Amino acid sequence: MSEETFVIHGGVPLRGTVRPGGNKNAAIKMLPACLLVDEPVVLHNIPRIRDVDVVIAMLRELGAEVEWLGDSSVRVDAADAIAPDEPVPFAQEIRASFVFAGPLLGRFQRAVLPTPGGDVIGERRMDPHINALRALGAEVQFADGVFSMQTRGLKGAKILLQEASVMATENAILAAVLAEGTTVIDNAAGEPHVQDLCHMLNGLGGKIQGIGANRLLIEGVQRLHGGEATVSADYMEVASWVAAAAITRGEIRIQDAAPQQMIMAQQVFARLGIHWDVAGPDIVLPAAQELRIQPDIGGRIPIIKAQPWPAFPTDLMSVAIVVATQCEGAVLFHDWMYESRLFFTDRLMRMGARITLCDPHRALVQGPAALKAVGMITSPDIRAGMALVLGALAADGVTRIANIQQIDRGYEKVEEKLTALGADIRRVTKHSEAVE
């Protein structure tokens, strides 16, 4: 595949209407959930992104029939699916591949999966997953980078997650929904994508209570039936469009933005001087945002800290940092979850941002800074990649962003949506760039 880059001419205010894609983190968990069912399941609002392509490829390797119905609906028929004796190809490409463990154990009583891949933003231990699956009755062995799991029948259990891990919660849910008896998951994650998964399973005959809370009660059922489910809007993408409009001094309407999922993000953006209006299911960002950081009581520098849902999510830290570079004042960002999340800030510093990386988990941002294009920069992961796109949109000059396949993993048609809003952005291959 040819190497592709984004070429962005910055300084153009964004204006118009945009519709976000479906929640990436919901889609790549709801698709594997179809393995629990021996009847067809149709999922709507599935984003056309690389991570979804990988999950679909894995489903097909397992014998499931997967068919796109139009632009954003997918029909999965896992009636003839099987559990593999060896790791499925493509599984190491994304971290979400490990969520196949739950449905494979739940329906087939065995699973073989490699250590998952994904973004290099810090160590993300597998212990919470394994401990939860073992509590439900799975035997797990690990050797040479491969997890081999089997069970004589999963049974309900009381599970206290050592951390509110999203994927560990999802794996436990997927394993427990067909387990015999009752499962209680405490310290469960409650993010919108976890809620989407639970609502999907309930629609297929599951019995899950406490959706969105930190305690889930799951009554195991003997089987699930076919049906349909819809992925909610990707609140990470919604926040990215808010940020893009604000730092380019534009004004946009985000359609079907699920504003009820944006309450904490709205509070954090307000601390950066950004405000929006809610019009039914839409979010409307007016022009002329103040972009001034609101200090804490006594004039102290405020701290924006990543926390589990419903607090400010770690995946929005990169976007918020870029916004802060354009705001008057100072703010400290603290991401205690991932020790490499903030390392992308060196690219922003090259562009003129005033950022002090205090340690791997904390960055002090002082603004406003006039960003300038510096030629080629590289996207290290999904969220940092989108943050660099935002920085390029606000910068003076032409910025080239490499490794954009990372951005494609999580954002659907990003350059097409930005172009429709008036941005000057092109996707070019290494060959076409050479002949210009």
LORO-782163 format. One record per residue (C-alpha): x, y, z. Coordinates in steps of 0.5 Angstrom, whole numbers, plus 2048, in hexadecimal, padded with zeros to 3 digits. Example, Ala and Ser with C-alpha at 12.3 -4.5 7.8 and 13.67 -1.06 7.14 Angstrom:
# residues 2
8197F7810/81B7FE80E/
***
This chain:
# residues 436
800800800/8038077FE/80580B804/800811805/800818808/7FC81E809/7FE824806/7FA82A80A/7FA831809/7F8834810/7F583B812/7EE83980E/7E883A813/7E3834813/7DC835811/7D6831810/7D382B812/7D6824814/7D481D816/7D881981A/7D9811819/7D780C81E/7DB80B824/7E1807822/7E2804829/7DB801829/7DB7FE822/7E17FA823/7DE7F7829/7D77F6826/7DA7F2820/7DD7ED824/7D77EC828/7D37EA822/7D77E3823/7D37E2829/7CD7E1824/7CB7DB81F/7C77E081C/7C87E6817/7C97ED81B/7C97F4817/7CD7F981A/7CB801818/7D0807818/7D6803818/7DC807816/7E080680F/7E7806813/7ED801813/7EC7FE81A/7E57FC818/7E87F9811/7ED7F5816/7E77F281A/7E37F0814/7E97ED811/7EA7E9818/7E27E7818/7E37E4811/7E97E0813/7E57DD818/7DF7DB813/7DA7E1814/7D77E480E/7D87EB80E/7D47F0809/7D47F7808/7CD7FA807/7CD801804/7D3806807/7D280480F/7CE7FE810/7D17F7811/7CE7F0811/7D27EB815/7CF7E4815/7D47DF81A/7D07D9819/7D67D5816/7DB7D981A/7E07D481E/7E57D6823/7ED7D5820/7F27D1823/7F77D6821/7F77DE821/7F37E181C/7F77E5817/7F67ED818/7F57EC81F/7FC7F0821/7FA7F681D/7F57F9822/7F47F882A/7ED7F7829/7EE7F0826/7EF7ED82D/7E77EF82E/7E67E982A/7E87E4830/7E17E6834/7DC7E382E/7E17DE82C/7E17DB833/7DA7DC834/7D77D982E/7DD7D482C/7E07D3833/7E77D4830/7EB7DA82D/7F37DB82B/7F57E282A/7FC7E682A/7FE7EB82E/7FA7F182B/7FD7F7827/7FA7FE826/7FD805828/80380582B/80180A831/803806837/80380083A/7FC7FD83A/7FC7F783F/7F87F183D/7F77EE844/7F07F1845/7ED7ED83F/7F17E7841/7EE7E8849/7E77E9846/7E77E3842/7EA7DE847/7E57E084C/7E07DE847/7E37D7846/7E87D8840/7EF7D5841/7F47D983E/7FB7D883C/8007DD839/8067DB835/80A7DE82F/8067E482F/7FF7DF82E/7FA7DF833/7F67D8833/7EF7D8836/7EA7D2837/7E57D183C/7E07CB83E/7DA7D083E/7DA7D7841/7D77D8847/7D47DF84A/7D97E284F/7DA7E9853/7E07EC850/7E37F3853/7E87F684D/7EE7F8850/7ED7FE84B/7E7801847/7EA7FE841/7E57FF83B/7E87F9837/7E87F483D/7E17F683F/7DF7F5838/7E27EE838/7DF7EC83F/7D87EE83C/7D97EA835/7DB7E4839/7D67E583F/7D07E683A/7CF7DE839/7D27DC83F/7CE7D8844/7CB7DC84A/7CC7E384C/7D37E884B/7D47EE84F/7D97F384C/7DC7F8851/7E07FE84F/7DD7FD848/7DF802842/7D9806840/7DB80983A/7D680A834/7D9805830/7D8800836/7D1802836/7D080182F/7D27FA830/7CE7F9836/7C87FB832/7C97F782C/7CA7F1830/7C37F2834/7C07F382D/7C27EC82B/7BF7E9831/7C57EB836/7C37ED83E/7C87F2840/7C67F7845/7CA7FE848/7CC800841/7D0806841/7D1805849/7D880284C/7D47FC84E/7D17F7849/7CC7F184A/7CC7EC845/7C77E6845/7CA7E1840/7C57DE83B/7C67D8837/7C67DB830/7C57E282D/7C17E3826/7C27E7820/7C07EF820/7C37F681E/7C77FB822/7C9802821/7D0805823/7CF80C826/7D3812823/7DB812825/7DC81782A/7E3817829/7E281A822/7DC81F824/7E2822829/7E7822823/7E282681F/7E082B825/7E882C826/7E982D81E/7E483281D/7E6836824/7EE836822/7EC83881B/7E783E81D/7E283A819/7DB83881B/7D783281A/7D182D81B/7D382681D/7CD82281B/7CA81C81F/7D081D824/7CD81A82A/7CE82082F/7CC81C835/7D3818834/7D681F834/7D582283B/7DC82183E/7DF823838/7DB829837/7DD82B83E/7E482A83D/7E482E836/7E083483A/7E783483E/7EA836838/7E583B836/7E1837831/7DA837831/7D483382D/7CD83382C/7C982D82C/7C382C827/7BF826828/7C4820826/7C9826823/7CF82A826/7D0831823/7D7834824/7D683C823/7DB840820/7E0845824/7E284082A/7E584382F/7EB83E830/7ED840837/7EF83B83C/7EB83C843/7EF83C849/7ED83884F/7EB83C855/7F1841858/7F4841851/7F783A851/7F983784B/7F3832849/7F482A848/7F1826843/7F181F845/7EF819841/7EB814845/7E680E844/7DF810841/7DB814843/7E1819844/7E681B83E/7E881583A/7F0814839/7EE814831/7ED81B831/7F381E835/7F781E82E/7F182382B/7F0827831/7F8828831/7F882B82A/7F283082C/7F6832832/7FB83482E/7F783982B/7F483C831/7F6842836/7F983F83C/7FC83983F/7F9832841/7FC82B843/7FA825840/7FB81F844/7FA818840/7FC813846/7F980D842/7FE80C83C/80680E83D/807810835/800813834/80381A834/80A819830/80681C82A/80782382D/80E82382A/80B824823/80782A825/80D82D829/81082D822/80A83181F/80B836825/80783382A/809835831/80982F835/80D82C83B/80D82583B/80D824843/80E81D843/80B81783E/804818842/803820842/80482683D/80482D83F/801831839/801839838/7FE83D833/7FC83F82E/80283D829/80283F822/80383881F/807837819/808832814/80E82E814/80E82980E/80D822810/80B81F816/809818818/80281681B/804811821/7FD80E823/7F6810821/7F4815826/7FB819825/7FA81881E/7F481C81E/7F7821823/7FC82281E/7F7823818/7F482981D/7FA82C81E/7FC82C817/7F582F815/7F783581A/7FE836818/80183B813/80383780D/80383080A/80482A80E/80582380C/80381E811/805817810/803810812/7FC812811/7FA80B811/7FA80C819/7F4811818/7F080D813/7F0807819/7EB80C81D/7E8811818/7E4810812/7E581480C/7E881A810/7EB81E80A/7E581D806/7E182080C/7E682680E/7E6828806/7DE828807/7DF82D80C/7E4831808/7EB82F80A/7F182E805/7F3827806/7F5822801/7F781A802/7FD8197FE/8018137FC/8088137FC/8088127F5/8048187F3/80781C7F8/80E81B7F4/80B81D7EE/8088247F0/
***
